[in-house]
Amino acid sequence: MIRVSDICRTYGEGQAMVTALAGVSLEIGTGEFVAIMGASGSGKSTLMNILGCLDQPTRGQYWLDGHEVRDFDDDTLSDIRNRHIGFIFQTFHLLPRLSAVENVALPLRYADVDKEEGRARGREMLCKVGLAHRLDHKPFEMSGGQRQRVAIARALVNNPKVIFADEPTGNLDSKTSLEILDLLSSLHAEGQTIVMVTHEAEIAARAERVIRMSDGVVVEDSLCTA
């Protein structure tokens, strides 16, 4: 599914240049649940942005589903992000004026899906994440955990090949965090490929594989033990 070879990412020039990634190579297979772990500034979020086609490496190669990403133009990258990648963010990124089902169906607007079909698929995904009773509620009418479930439903609505989750439990209490992790685990059990960024060891342990980063490089890549 994912293969990167010696990717580097720098920002700025000369003495002001900052190296965020310093030669990262890894592979992630279809159906894996991988946690990318590291302290602030380790490069984990930069790596996820590149894997999610939100950024490009300064040097190195990235293949997504067998295609080299640097060969894609901006329109193709936008289409890939909308149709084949699901994003889950720490701060949910829900539109406050839209209902839960409208938020979930939003990516389908850009995929030329009929409005009624989009709403039907939105309802289906909200039912999948346990929010059948919150279809028409707006974000301010829901708890943090419920809003994150809406975000997960939105990430799933286009049947993505891979989901990228950036600190998905960062704004949640411990009980709600466990519920969200249980949901991600159940999606993985159904065959969904998930890449999750976190700085917490107990969160990373819910994945089947942990990639640890420090100073822009991978320092450990290991399987989790039950």
Buried (B, 14 or more C-beta within 10 A) or exposed (E): BBBBBEBBBBEEEEEEEEBBBBBBEBEBEEBBBBBBBBEEBBBBBBBBBBBBBBBBBBEBBBBBEEEEBEEBEEEEBEBBBBBBBBBBBBEBEBEEEBBBBBBBBBBBEEEEBEEEEBBBBBBBBBEBBBBEEBBEBBBEEBEBBBBBBBBBBBBBBBEBBBBBBBBBBBBBEEEBBBBBBEBBBEBBEEEBBBBBBBBEEEBBBBBBBBBBBBBBBBEEBEEBEE
